[in-house]
């Protein structure tokens, strides 16, 4: 991926990544972390959930607030970079994510659609339907969530 990204600070053993969203007016610390998704272990074993948001001064994470820093493309590219790092370090896991709102979920679908052309064949991208069925990602279909994993040996 050749898009600009922010410098990422991470502790791979903790599955925690941080970076700063920078504009002329403010700097916002962003956080991406990966936590075991154990809500559907029969359907999604070895799956981690991507959680993304703003790191607040009290160390809570706000996953809803919009930053309005006019750097959405760089922020999304940076989040995707953390996903690639996570899967490189943990190829045995899958990652599930969805937007905190319907519009963010649509944004993720559009971003994944654009990414498909630039990703190599080493990743599997799936959609989780509203019936909780996994299927290969289709750019024109609405999904409840998205799953990305590394392909294992050919």
Secondary structure, DSSP 8 states (H G I E B T S, - for coil): --S-----EEETTTTEEEEEEE-SS-EEEEEEEEEE--TTTTTSTTEEEEEEEEE-TTS-EESS-----S-HHHHHHHHHHHHHHHHHH-TT-EEEE--SSHHHHHHHHHHHHHHHHHS-TTEEEEEE-TTS-EEE--TTS--SEEEEEE----
